[in-house]
Amino acid sequence: MAKKSLGYLCKKALKLGAKGCKIIKASTVKTGAWVRNKCQYGCPGFGERLTCPPYSPTPVQTQRVLDCFKQAILVHCDEETEADISEIVFKIEKEAFLSGFYKAFAMGAGPCRYCPRCNIKATCKQPYKARPSMEASGIDVYKTVRNNGYEIEVLRTTNCEGNYFGLVLIE
C-alpha cells in the first residue's frame, strides 16, 4: 500500500470529528520539566493510569522521541464537536502506520478512558489503543499549539469552552 499523504490524514481527522488539523514541524512541539508537576500536584488521577505520570514518558524521554521526527499532525477538538481527541489521533496513527509511516505515534489529551479502572499492577488491557497524553509526556501544550497558530487560554471558569489537542508524530 502506498503512503497516504499527510493532507489525506488531516482530512480524515476532520471527518472523524476534529475541528481543526495542521501538519506541523516536530521542532515546534515543546517540552518542559515543569509540565508533570501539573499532573502530580493538581490532578486527582495522578498515578492511577499507566498512561499518566509517573508511568508515562518523562519530558526528557519525550524530547528524545521528538528529536527522531521532522513533522507531526496537530489535531484540535473543542466541546462543541463532542469528538474524542484521543480516539481520533489513535485512528490517524493506525491509518498512517498501515500506509507506510511505520514510526507514527499518537498522543491524546487527558487520561486514558479505555478501561473504567486501570490496573497499574498489571499490564495494560488495551495496549494497542492506550497512548499517553501530550501533557502526561511533558509536552507544554499551550506553547506547542500557540507555536502553530492556535489560540488557547486557561479556562478561568467551568462555563468556558475547552479546547483539546492531540498529536501524531509522523515521519
Contact map, one row per residue, 1 for C-alpha under 8 A:
111000000000000000000000000000000000000000000000000000000000000000000000000000000000000000000000011100000000000000000000000000000000000000000000000000000000000000000000000
111100000000000000000000000000000000000000000000000000000000000000000000000000000000000000000000001100000000000000000000000000000000000000000000000000000000000000000000000
111110000000000000000000000000000000000000000000000000000000000000000000000000000000000000000001001110000000000000000000000000000000000000000000000000000000000000000000000
011111011000000000000000000000000000000000000000000000000000000000000000000000000000000000000001001100000000000000000000000000000000000000000000000000000000000000000000000
001111111000000000000000000000000000000000000000000000000000000000000000000000000000000000000000000000000000000000000000000000000000000000000000000000000000000000000000000
000111111100000000000010000000000000000000000000000000000000000000000000100000000000000000000000000000000000000000000000000000000000000000000000000000000000000000000000000
000011111110000000000010000000000000000000000000000000000000000000000000000000000000000000000000000000000000000000000000000000000000000000000000000000000000000000000000000
000111111111000000000000000000000000000000000000000000000000000000000000000000000000000000000000000000000000000000000000000000000000000000000000000000000000000000000000000
000111111111100000000000000000000000000000000000000000000000000000000000000000000000000000010011000000000000000000000000000000000000000000000000000000000000000000000000000
000001111111110000001110000000000000000000000000000000000000000000000000101000000000000000000000000000000000000000000000000000000000000000000000000000000000000000000000000
000000111111111000001000000000000000000000000000000000000000000000000000000000000000000000000000000000000000000000000000000000000000000000000000000000000000000000000000000
000000011111111100000000000000000000000000000000000000000000000000000000000000000000000000010000000000000000000000000000000000000000000000000000000000000000000000000000000
000000001111111111001000000000000000000000000000000000000000000000000000001000000000000110010000000000000000000000000000000000000000000000000000000000000000000000000000000
000000000111111111111000000000000000000000000000000000000000000000000000000000000000000000000000000000000000000000000000000000000000000000000000000000000000000000000000000
000000000011111111000000000000000000000000000000000000000000000000000000000000000000000000000000000000000000000000000000000000000000000000000000000000000000000000000000000
000000000001111111000000000000000000000000000000000000000000000000000000000000000010000100000000000000000000000000000000000000000000000000000000000000000000000000000000000
000000000000111111100000000000000000000000000000000000000000000000000000000010001110000100000000000000000000000000000000000000000000000000000000000000000000000000000000000
000000000000111111111000000000000000000000000000000000000000000000000000001110001010100100000000000000000000000000000000000000000000000000000000000000000000000000000000000
000000000000010011111000000000000000000000000000000000000000000000000000001111001000000000000000000000000000000000000000000000000000000000000000000000000000000000000000000
000000000000010001111100000000000000000000000000000000000000000000000000001110000000000000000000000000000000000000000000000000000000000000000000000000000000000000000000000
000000000110110001111110000000000000000000000000000000000000000000000000111100000000000000000000000000000000000000000000000000000000000000000000000000000000000000000000000
000000000100000000011111000000000000000000000000000000000000000000000000111000000000000000000000000000000000000000000000000000000000000000000000000000000000000000000000000
000001100100000000001111100000000000000000000000000000000000000000000011110000000000000000000000000000000000000000000000000000000000000000000000000000000000000000000000000
000000000000000000000111110100000000000000000000000000000000000000000011110000000000000000000000000000000000000000000000000000000000000000000000000100000000000000000000000
000000000000000000000011111110000000000000000000000000000000000000000111000000000000000000000000000000000000000000000000000000000000000000000000000000000000000000000000000
000000000000000000000001111110000000000000000000000000000000000001101111000000000000000000000000000000000000000000000000000000000000000000000000000000000000000000000000100
000000000000000000000000111111000000000000000000000000000000000001100110000000000000000000000000000000000000000000000000000000000000000000000000000000000000000000000000000
000000000000000000000001111111000000000000000000000000000000000000000000000000000000000000000000000000000000000000000000000000000000000000000001001100000000000000000000000
000000000000000000000000111111100000000000000000000000000000000001000000000000000000000000000000000000000000000000000000000000000000000000110011001000000000000000000000000
000000000000000000000000001111110000000000000000000000000000000000000000000000000000000000000000000000000000000000000000000000000000000000111011000000000000000000000000000
000000000000000000000000000011111010000000000000000000000011011000000000000000000000000000000000000000000000000000000000000000000000000001110000000000000000000000000000000
000000000000000000000000000001111110000000000000000000000010000000000000000000000000000000000000000000000000000000000000000000000000000001110000000000000000000000000000000
000000000000000000000000000000111111000000000000000000000011000000000000000000000000000000000000000000000000000000000000000000000000000001000000000000000000000000000000000
000000000000000000000000000000011111110000000000000000000000000000000000000000000000000000000000000000000000000000000000000000000000000001000000000000000000000000000000000
000000000000000000000000000000111111111000000000000000000000000000000000000000000000000000000000000000000000000000000000000000000000001101110000000000000000000000000000000
000000000000000000000000000000001111111100000000000010000110000000000000000000000000000000000000000000000000000000000000000000000000001111000000000000000000000000000000000
000000000000000000000000000000000111111111000000000000000000000000000000000000000000000000000000000000000000000000000000000000000000000000000000000000000000000000000000000
000000000000000000000000000000000111111111100000000000000000000000000000000000000000000000000000000000000000000000000000000000000000000000000000000000000000000000000000000
000000000000000000000000000000000011111111100100000010000000000000000000000000000000000000000000000000000000000000000000000000000000000100000000000000000000000000000000000
000000000000000000000000000000000001111111100100000010000000000000000000000000000000000000000000000000000000000000000000000000000000000000000000000000000000000000000000000
000000000000000000000000000000000000111111100000000000000000000000000000000000000000000000000000000000000000000000000000000000000000000000000000000000000000000000000000000
000000000000000000000000000000000000111111110000000000000000000000000000000000000000000000000000000000000000000000000000000000000000000000000000000000000000000000000000000
000000000000000000000000000000000000011111111100000000000000000000000000000000000000000000000000000000000000000000000000000000000000000000000000000000000000000000000000000
000000000000000000000000000000000000000001111100000000000000000000000000000000000000000000000000000000000000000000000000000000000000000000000000000000000000000000000000000
000000000000000000000000000000000000000000111111100000000000000000000000000000000000000000000000000000000000000000000000000000000000000000000000000000000000000000000000000
000000000000000000000000000000000000001100111111100111000000000000000000000000000000000000000000000000000000000000000000000000000000000000000000000000000000000000000000000
000000000000000000000000000000000000000000001111110111100000000000000000000000000000000000000000000000000000000000000000000000000000000000000000000000000000000000000000000
000000000000000000000000000000000000000000001111110100000000000000000000000000000000000000000000000000000000000000000101000000000000000000000000000000000000000000000000000
000000000000000000000000000000000000000000001111111110100000000000000000000000000000000000000000000000000000001100001111000000000000000000000000000000000000000000000000000
000000000000000000000000000000000000000000000011111110110000000000000000000000000000000000000000000000000000000000000101000100000000000000000000000000000000000000000000000
000000000000000000000000000000000000000000000000111110110000000000000000000000000000000000000000000000000000001100000000000000000111100100000000000000000000000000000000000
000000000000000000000000000000000000000000000111111111110000000000000000000000000000000000000000000000000000001000000000000000000001100110000000000000000000000000000000000
000000000000000000000000000000000001001100000110111111111100000000000000000000000000000000000000000000000000000000000000000000000000000110000000000000000000000000000000000
000000000000000000000000000000000000000000000110000111110000000000000000000000000000000000000000000000000000000000000000000000000000000000000000000000000000000000000000000
000000000000000000000000000000000000000000000010111111111000000000000000000000000000000000000000000000000000000000000000000000000000000000000000000000000000000000000000000
000000000000000000000000000000000000000000000000011111111100000000000000000000000000000000000000000000000000000000000000000000000001000110000000000000000000000000000000000
000000000000000000000000000000000000000000000000000010111111110000000000000000000000000000000000000000000000000000000000000000000001000111000000000000000000000000000000000
000000000000000000000000000000000001000000000000000010011111110000000000000000000000000000000000000000000000000000000000000000000000000011000000000000000000000000000000000
000000000000000000000000000000111001000000000000000000001111111000000000000000000000000000000000000000000000000000000000000000000000000011100000000000000000000000000000000
000000000000000000000000000000101000000000000000000000001111111100000000000000000000000000000000000000000000000000000000000000000000000000000000000000000000000000000000000
000000000000000000000000000000000000000000000000000000001111111110000000000000000000000000000000000000000000000000000000000000000000000000000000000000000000000000000000000
000000000000000000000000000000100000000000000000000000001111111111000000000000000000000000000000000000000000000000000000000000000000000011100000000000000000000000000000000
000000000000000000000000000000100000000000000000000000000011111111100000000000000000000000000000000000000000000000000000000000000000000000000000000000000000000000000000000
000000000000000000000000000000000000000000000000000000000001111111110000000000000000000000000000000000000000000000000000000000000000000000000000000000000000000000000000000
000000000000000000000000000000000000000000000000000000000000111111111000000000000000000000000000000000000000000000000000000000000000000000000000000000000000000000000000000
000000000000000000000000011010000000000000000000000000000000011111111000000000000000000000000000000000000000000000000000000000000000000000000000000000000000000000000000100
000000000000000000000000011000000000000000000000000000000000001111111100000000000000000000000000000000000000000000000000000000000000000000000000000000000000000000000000000
000000000000000000000000000000000000000000000000000000000000000111111100000000000000000000000000000000000000000000000000000000000000000000000000000000000000000000000000000
000000000000000000000000010000000000000000000000000000000000000011111111000000000000000000000000000000000000000000000000000000000000000000000000000000000000000000000000111
000000000000000000000000111000000000000000000000000000000000000000111111000000000000000000000000000000000000000000000000000000000000000000000000000000000000000000000000011
000000000000000000000011111000000000000000000000000000000000000000001111100000000000000000000000000000000000000000000000000000000000000000000000000000000000000000000000111
000000000000000000000011110000000000000000000000000000000000000000001111110000000000000000000000000000000000000000000000000000000000000000000000000000000000000000000011111
000001000100000000001111000000000000000000000000000000000000000000000011111000000000000000000000000000000000000000000000000000000000000000000000000000000000000000000011110
000000000000000000001111000000000000000000000000000000000000000000000001111100000000000000000000000000000000000000000000000000000000000000000000000000000000000000001111000
000000000100100001111100000000000000000000000000000000000000000000000000111110000000100010000000000000000000000000000000000000000000000000000000000000000000000000001110000
000000000000000001111000000000000000000000000000000000000000000000000000011111000000100000000000000000000000000000000000000000000000000000000000000000000000000000111100000
000000000000000011110000000000000000000000000000000000000000000000000000001111101111100000000000000000000000000000000000000000000000000000000000000000000000000000111000000
000000000000000000100000000000000000000000000000000000000000000000000000000111111110000000000000000000000000000000000000000000000000000000000000000000000000000011110000000
000000000000000000000000000000000000000000000000000000000000000000000000000011111110000000000000000000000000000000000000000000000000000000000000000000000000000011100000000
000000000000000000000000000000000000000000000000000000000000000000000000000001111100000000000000000000000000000000000000000000000000000000000000000000000000000000000000000
000000000000000011100000000000000000000000000000000000000000000000000000000011111110000000000000000000000000000000000000000000000000000000000000000000000000000000000000000
000000000000000010000000000000000000000000000000000000000000000000000000000011111111000000000000000000000000000000000000000000000000000000000000000000000000000000000000000
000000000000000111000000000000000000000000000000000000000000000000000000000011101111100100000000000000000000000000000000000000000000000000000000000000000000000000000000000
000000000000000000000000000000000000000000000000000000000000000000000000000010000111111100000000000000000000000000000000000000000000000000000000000000000000000000000000000
000000000000000001000000000000000000000000000000000000000000000000000000001110000011111110000000000000000001100000000000000000000000000000000000000000000000000000011100000
000000000000000000000000000000000000000000000000000000000000000000000000000000000001111111000000000000000011100000000000000000000010100000000000000000000000000000000100000
000000000000000000000000000000000000000000000000000000000000000000000000000000000001111111100000000000000001000000000000000000000000000000000000000000000000000000000000000
000000000000100111000000000000000000000000000000000000000000000000000000000000000011111111110000000000000000000000000000000000000000000000000000000000000000000000000000000
000000000000100000000000000000000000000000000000000000000000000000000000001000000000111111111000000000000111000000000000000000000000000000000000000000000000000000000111000
000000000000000000000000000000000000000000000000000000000000000000000000000000000000011111111100000000000111000000000000000000001010000000000000000000000000000000000000000
000000000000000000000000000000000000000000000000000000000000000000000000000000000000001111111110000000000000000000000000000000000000000000000000000000000000000000000000000
000000001001100000000000000000000000000000000000000000000000000000000000000000000000000111111111000000000100000000000000000000000000000000000000000000000000000000000001000
000000000000000000000000000000000000000000000000000000000000000000000000000000000000000011111111100000011100000000000000000000000000000000000000000000000000000000000001000
000000000000000000000000000000000000000000000000000000000000000000000000000000000000000001111111110000010000000000000000000000000000000000000000000000000000000000000000000
000000001000000000000000000000000000000000000000000000000000000000000000000000000000000000111111111000000000000000000000000000000000000000000000000000000000000000000000000
001100001000000000000000000000000000000000000000000000000000000000000000000000000000000000011111111111010000000000000000000000000000000000000000000000000000000000000000010
000000000000000000000000000000000000000000000000000000000000000000000000000000000000000000001111111111110000000000000000000000000000000000000000000000000000000000000000000
100000000000000000000000000000000000000000000000000000000000000000000000000000000000000000000111111111000000000000000000000000000000000000000000000000000000000000000000000
111100000000000000000000000000000000000000000000000000000000000000000000000000000000000000000011111110000000000000000000000000000000000000000000000000000000000000000000000
111100000000000000000000000000000000000000000000000000000000000000000000000000000000000000000001111111000000000000000000000000000000000000000000000000000000000000000000000
001000000000000000000000000000000000000000000000000000000000000000000000000000000000000000000001111111110000000000000000000000000000000000000000000000000000000000000000011
000000000000000000000000000000000000000000000000000000000000000000000000000000000000000000000001110111110000000000000000000000000000000000000000000000000000000000000000001
000000000000000000000000000000000000000000000000000000000000000000000000000000000000000000000000100011111000000000000000000000000000000000000000000000000000000000000000111
000000000000000000000000000000000000000000000000000000000000000000000000000000000000000000001101100011111100000000000000000000000000000000000000000000000000000000000001111
000000000000000000000000000000000000000000000000000000000000000000000000000000000000000000001000000000111110000000000000000000000000000000000000000000000000000000000001110
000000000000000000000000000000000000000000000000000000000000000000000000000000000000000011011000000000011111000000000000000000000010000000000000000000000000000000000111100
000000000000000000000000000000000000000000000000000000000000000000000000000000000000010011000000000000001111100000000000000000000011110000000000000000000000000000000111000
000000000000000000000000000000000000000000000000000000000000000000000000000000000000111011000000000000000111110000000000000000000011110000000000000000000000000000001110000
000000000000000000000000000000000000000000000000000000000000000000000000000000000000110000000000000000000011111000000000000000000001111000000000000000000000000000011100000
000000000000000000000000000000000000000000000000000000000000000000000000000000000000000000000000000000000001111100000000000000000000101100000000000000000000000000000000000
000000000000000000000000000000000000000000000000101100000000000000000000000000000000000000000000000000000000111110000000000000000001100000000000000000000000000000000000000
000000000000000000000000000000000000000000000000101000000000000000000000000000000000000000000000000000000000011111100000000000000111100000000000000000000000000000000000000
000000000000000000000000000000000000000000000000000000000000000000000000000000000000000000000000000000000000001111110000000000000000000000000000000000000000000000000000000
000000000000000000000000000000000000000000000000000000000000000000000000000000000000000000000000000000000000000111110000000001000100000000000000000000000000000000000000000
000000000000000000000000000000000000000000000000000000000000000000000000000000000000000000000000000000000000000111111100000011000000000000000000000000000000000000000000000
000000000000000000000000000000000000000000000000000000000000000000000000000000000000000000000000000000000000000011111100000000000000000000000000000000000000000000000000000
000000000000000000000000000000000000000000000000100000000000000000000000000000000000000000000000000000000000000000111110000000000000000000000000000000000000000000000000000
000000000000000000000000000000000000000000000001110000000000000000000000000000000000000000000000000000000000000000111111000100000000000000000000000000000000000000000000000
000000000000000000000000000000000000000000000000100000000000000000000000000000000000000000000000000000000000000000001111111100000000000000000000000000000000000000000000000
000000000000000000000000000000000000000000000001110000000000000000000000000000000000000000000000000000000000000000000111111100000000000000000000000000000000000000000000000
000000000000000000000000000000000000000000000000000000000000000000000000000000000000000000000000000000000000000000000011111000000000000000000000000000000000000000000000000
000000000000000000000000000000000000000000000000000000000000000000000000000000000000000000000000000000000000000000000011111100000000000000000000000000000000000000000000000
000000000000000000000000000000000000000000000000000000000000000000000000000000000000000000000000000000000000000000000011111110000000000000000000000000000000000000000000000
000000000000000000000000000000000000000000000000010000000000000000000000000000000000000000000000000000000000000000000111011111100100000000000000000000000000000000000000000
000000000000000000000000000000000000000000000000000000000000000000000000000000000000000000000000000000000000000000100000001111100000000000000000000000000000000000000000000
000000000000000000000000000000000000000000000000000000000000000000000000000000000000000000000000000000000000000001100000000111111100000000000000000000000000000000000000000
000000000000000000000000000000000000000000000000000000000000000000000000000000000000000000000000000000000000000000000000000111111100000000000000000000000000000000000000000
000000000000000000000000000000000000000000000000000000000000000000000000000000000000000000000000000000000000000000000000000001111100000000000000000000000000000000000000000
000000000000000000000000000000000000000000000000000000000000000000000000000000000000000001000000000000000000000000000000000001111110000000000000000000000000000000000000000
000000000000000000000000000000000000000000000000001000000000000000000000000000000000000000000000000000000000000101000000000101111111000000000000000000000000000000000000000
000000000000000000000000000000000000000000000000001000000000000000000000000000000000010001000000000000000111000100000000000000001111100000000000000000000000000000000000000
000000000000000000000000000000000000000000000000001100011000000000000000000000000000000000000000000000000011101100000000000000000111110110000000000000000000000000000000000
000000000000000000000000000000000000000000000000001100000000000000000000000000000000010000000000000000000011111100000000000000000011111110000000000000000000000000000100000
000000000000000000000000000000000000000000000000000000000000000000000000000000000000000000000000000000000011100000000000000000000001111111111000000000000000000000000110000
000000000000000000000000000000000011000000000000000000000000000000000000000000000000000000000000000000000000110000000000000000000000111111111000000000000000000000000000000
000000000000000000000000000000000011001000000000001110011000000000000000000000000000000000000000000000000000010000000000000000000001111111100000000000000000000000000000000
000000000000000000000000000000000001000000000000000110011110010000000000000000000000000000000000000000000000000000000000000000000001111111100000000000000000000000000000000
000000000000000000000000000000111111000000000000000000001110010000000000000000000000000000000000000000000000000000000000000000000000011111110000000000000000000000000000000
000000000000000000000000000011110010000000000000000000000010010000000000000000000000000000000000000000000000000000000000000000000000011111111001000000000000000000000000000
000000000000000000000000000011110010000000000000000000000000000000000000000000000000000000000000000000000000000000000000000000000000011001111111000000000000000000000000000
000000000000000000000000000001000000000000000000000000000000000000000000000000000000000000000000000000000000000000000000000000000000011000111111100000000000000000001000000
000000000000000000000000000000000000000000000000000000000000000000000000000000000000000000000000000000000000000000000000000000000000000000011111110000011000000000000000000
000000000000000000000000000011000000000000000000000000000000000000000000000000000000000000000000000000000000000000000000000000000000000000011111111000000000000000000000000
000000000000000000000000000111000000000000000000000000000000000000000000000000000000000000000000000000000000000000000000000000000000000000111111111100000000000000000000000
000000000000000000000000000000000000000000000000000000000000000000000000000000000000000000000000000000000000000000000000000000000000000000001111111111110000000000001000000
000000000000000000000000000000000000000000000000000000000000000000000000000000000000000000000000000000000000000000000000000000000000000000000111111111110000000000000000000
000000000000000000000000000110000000000000000000000000000000000000000000000000000000000000000000000000000000000000000000000000000000000000000011111111000000000000000000000
000000000000000000000001000100000000000000000000000000000000000000000000000000000000000000000000000000000000000000000000000000000000000000000001111111000000000000000000000
000000000000000000000000000000000000000000000000000000000000000000000000000000000000000000000000000000000000000000000000000000000000000000000000111111100000000000000000000
000000000000000000000000000000000000000000000000000000000000000000000000000000000000000000000000000000000000000000000000000000000000000000000000111111110000000000000000000
000000000000000000000000000000000000000000000000000000000000000000000000000000000000000000000000000000000000000000000000000000000000000000000000110011111000000000000000000
000000000000000000000000000000000000000000000000000000000000000000000000000000000000000000000000000000000000000000000000000000000000000000000100110001111100000000100000000
000000000000000000000000000000000000000000000000000000000000000000000000000000000000000000000000000000000000000000000000000000000000000000000100000000111110000000000000000
000000000000000000000000000000000000000000000000000000000000000000000000000000000000000000000000000000000000000000000000000000000000000000000000000000011111000000000000000
000000000000000000000000000000000000000000000000000000000000000000000000000000000000000000000000000000000000000000000000000000000000000000000000000000001111110111000000000
000000000000000000000000000000000000000000000000000000000000000000000000000000000000000000000000000000000000000000000000000000000000000000000000000000000111110100000000000
000000000000000000000000000000000000000000000000000000000000000000000000000000000000000000000000000000000000000000000000000000000000000000000000000000000011111100000000000
000000000000000000000000000000000000000000000000000000000000000000000000000000000000000000000000000000000000000000000000000000000000000000000000000000000011111100000000000
000000000000000000000000000000000000000000000000000000000000000000000000000000000000000000000000000000000000000000000000000000000000000000000000000000000000111110000000000
000000000000000000000000000000000000000000000000000000000000000000000000000000000000000000000000000000000000000000000000000000000000000000000000000000000011111111000000000
000000000000000000000000000000000000000000000000000000000000000000000000000001100000000000000000000000000000000000000000000000000000000000000000000000000010001111100000000
000000000000000000000000000000000000000000000000000000000000000000000000000001100000000000000000000000000000000000000000000000000000000000000000000000000010000111110000000
000000000000000000000000000000000000000000000000000000000000000000000000000111100000000000000000000000000000000000000000000000000000000000000000000000010000000011111000000
000000000000000000000000000000000000000000000000000000000000000000000000000111000000100000000000000000000000100000000000000000000000000000000000000000000000000001111100000
000000000000000000000000000000000000000000000000000000000000000000000000011110000000100000000000000000000001100000000000000000000000000000001000100000000000000000111110000
000000000000000000000000000000000000000000000000000000000000000000000000011100000000110010000000000000000111100000000000000000000000110000000000000000000000000000011111000
000000000000000000000000000000000000000000000000000000000000000000000001111000000000000010000000000000000111000000000000000000000000010000000000000000000000000000001111100
000000000000000000000000000000000000000000000000000000000000000000000001110000000000000010011000000000011110000000000000000000000000000000000000000000000000000000000111110
000000000000000000000000010000000000000000000000000000000000000001001011100000000000000000000000000000111100000000000000000000000000000000000000000000000000000000000011111
000000000000000000000000000000000000000000000000000000000000000000001111100000000000000000000001000010111000000000000000000000000000000000000000000000000000000000000001111
000000000000000000000000000000000000000000000000000000000000000000001111000000000000000000000000000011110000000000000000000000000000000000000000000000000000000000000000111
